[in-house]
Amino acid sequence: MSLVLLAACATKSPVATARPSQCGYDKAAMLALDENAFDQDLSNGGGGWRKIANIAGCEVAAADLIAAYKKKHGLDKPILNWHEGQMRASAGQTERAIALLSSAKKNEVGQEAWNAYVDATVAFLRKDKPVLLAARERLMKVPTPDVLGPVKDGYVEVSMDNGQKMKMRWPMNIEVVDGLVTCFDRPYRQAYGSDCRPKQ
């Protein structure tokens, strides 16, 4: 089974800004990538837009790159909207982020966990803790798909395409949501990070 594993105490925290030269990239080459290479390349710290996003202060450049990619290829996919929204949230562009993240909800059956994660993230950005906690409760109630097997100590064992077994938190993204709850008063960029998540 192949799975895409998702990724300041003041109300306004300064966002690190990089010099434009630090956020530079070959735009033509980036826009020519196929969608998987552009959006899902996690190798060597990440390719595609992730390579730009991993440079401190380049969140807006990464978001703008995703927007340009969507426009060039005529794409309006939830996952691309989600990633652009995450970058805009990290850069403090909260209203634009909320619109993008909200558009990433999925109507198909079996997307309850994803939609609860989206709702939790949007509630965090709106600073609506009751809605965030309610979304977390919905996420915790999502049953484990039969293909994943039983949950043991908060983890399921997943068989990967290469035959290896990997432990994965269940429900997916619960550790991210717990980080948003724990660091509710911090900017998204910090609350999303590993320092705010429960220690394993």
C-alpha positions in Angstrom: 0.0 0.0 0.0 1.4 3.4 -1.0 0.4 6.3 1.3 1.3 9.9 1.1 2.2 10.8 4.6 1.3 14.0 5.4 3.2 17.4 6.7 5.6 32.5 19.2 3.4 33.2 21.9 2.1 36.5 20.5 -0.9 36.7 18.3 1.3 38.2 15.6 4.8 36.8 15.3 7.4 38.1 12.8 7.8 35.7 9.9 11.3 35.1 8.8 11.9 36.6 5.5 14.6 35.5 3.1 16.3 37.7 0.5 14.7 37.0 -2.9 18.0 35.5 -4.1 17.7 32.8 -1.4 14.3 31.8 -2.7 15.3 31.7 -6.3 14.7 28.6 -8.5 14.4 27.7 -12.2 10.7 28.5 -12.8 10.5 26.8 -16.2 12.1 23.6 -14.8 9.7 23.6 -11.8 6.6 24.1 -13.9 7.7 21.4 -16.3 7.8 18.7 -13.6 5.0 16.1 -13.6 2.6 16.5 -10.7 4.1 13.7 -8.6 7.6 15.1 -8.8 6.4 18.6 -8.2 4.1 17.8 -5.2 5.1 14.5 -3.7 8.9 14.2 -3.9 10.0 13.7 -0.3 13.5 12.5 -1.2 16.6 14.4 0.0 14.6 16.9 2.0 12.0 17.4 -0.8 11.9 18.3 -4.4 9.5 20.5 -6.4 7.9 23.2 -4.2 9.2 21.6 -1.1 12.7 22.5 -2.0 11.8 26.1 -1.8 9.6 25.7 1.2 12.5 24.2 3.2 14.4 27.5 3.0 13.5 29.6 6.0 11.5 32.7 5.0 10.6 31.3 1.5 7.1 30.2 2.3 5.5 32.9 0.1 7.8 32.0 -2.8 6.8 28.3 -2.3 3.1 29.2 -2.2 3.4 31.4 -5.3 5.2 28.5 -7.1 2.3 26.1 -6.3 -0.2 28.7 -7.5 1.8 29.2 -10.7 1.9 25.4 -11.2 -1.8 25.0 -10.7 -2.5 27.8 -13.2 -0.1 26.5 -15.9 -1.5 23.0 -15.7 -5.1 23.9 -15.1 -5.3 22.1 -11.8 -7.7 22.7 -8.9 -6.8 19.7 -6.8 -7.5 19.5 -3.0 -3.9 18.4 -2.2 -2.3 21.3 -4.2 -4.7 23.8 -2.6 -3.8 22.3 0.8 -0.1 22.7 0.3 -0.4 26.2 -1.0 -2.7 27.0 2.0 -0.1 25.5 4.4 2.6 27.7 2.9 0.4 30.8 3.1 -0.6 30.0 6.7 3.1 29.6 7.6 3.8 33.0 6.1 1.0 34.6 8.0 -1.3 35.1 5.0 -4.2 33.7 7.2 -7.3 34.7 5.1 -5.8 33.4 1.9 -4.7 30.2 3.7 -8.2 29.6 5.2 -9.8 29.9 1.7 -7.3 27.5 0.2 -7.4 25.0 3.0 -11.2 25.0 3.2 -11.3 24.2 -0.5 -9.2 21.0 0.1 -12.1 19.2 1.8 -13.2 16.0 -0.1 -16.7 14.8 -0.8 -15.9 11.2 -1.4 -16.9 8.4 1.1 -14.1 7.5 3.4 -12.7 11.0 3.7 -13.9 11.7 7.3 -10.4 11.7 8.8 -9.1 14.1 6.1 -12.1 16.5 6.5 -11.8 16.5 10.3 -8.1 17.4 9.8 -9.0 20.2 7.5 -11.6 21.5 9.9 -9.2 21.4 12.8 -6.5 23.4 10.8 -9.0 26.0 9.7 -10.4 26.3 13.3 -6.8 26.8 14.5 -6.3 29.6 12.0 -9.6 31.2 13.0 -8.5 30.9 16.6 -11.7 29.0 17.4 -10.6 26.5 20.0 -14.1 24.8 20.6 -14.3 24.0 16.9 -10.7 22.8 16.9 -11.4 20.5 19.8 -14.7 19.2 18.2 -12.8 18.5 15.0 -10.2 16.6 17.0 -13.0 14.5 18.6 -14.4 13.7 15.2 -10.9 12.6 14.0 -10.5 10.3 17.0 -13.8 8.6 16.2 -12.9 7.7 12.6 -12.7 3.9 12.4 -9.5 2.2 11.1 -9.9 0.8 7.6 -9.8 -3.0 7.5 -6.8 -2.8 5.2 -4.7 -1.2 7.9 -5.3 -3.8 10.6 -5.7 -3.1 14.4 -4.5 0.0 16.2 -1.9 -0.8 18.8 -0.7 2.0 21.1 -1.9 4.6 18.7 -0.2 3.0 15.6 -1.2 0.8 12.7 1.2 -1.3 10.7 1.2 -0.6 7.0 2.5 -2.8 4.3 4.4 -0.7 1.7 4.8 -1.4 -2.0 8.3 -2.7 -1.4 7.1 -5.3 1.1 8.4 -3.5 4.1 6.2 -2.8 7.2 5.9 0.7 8.6 4.2 2.0 11.7 1.9 4.9 11.2 0.0 7.0 13.7 -3.8 6.5 13.6 -5.8 8.4 13.0 -3.7 10.1 10.4 -2.6 13.6 11.3 -3.7 13.3 14.9 -0.2 14.3 16.1 -0.5 17.4 13.9 -3.9 18.3 15.4 -2.6 17.6 18.9 0.2 20.1 18.2 -2.3 22.7 17.1 -4.1 22.2 20.3 -1.0 22.3 22.5 0.4 25.4 20.8 -2.9 27.1 20.1 -1.6 30.6 20.9 1.4 30.3 18.6 1.6 31.0 14.8 0.7 28.1 12.5 4.3 27.8 11.4 5.3 26.9 14.9 2.2 25.0 16.0 2.5 22.7 13.0 6.1 21.9 13.8 7.4 18.8 15.6 8.2 20.7 18.9 4.5 21.1 19.5 3.5 17.5 18.8 3.3 14.8 21.5 6.6 13.1 22.1 6.7 9.5 20.9 
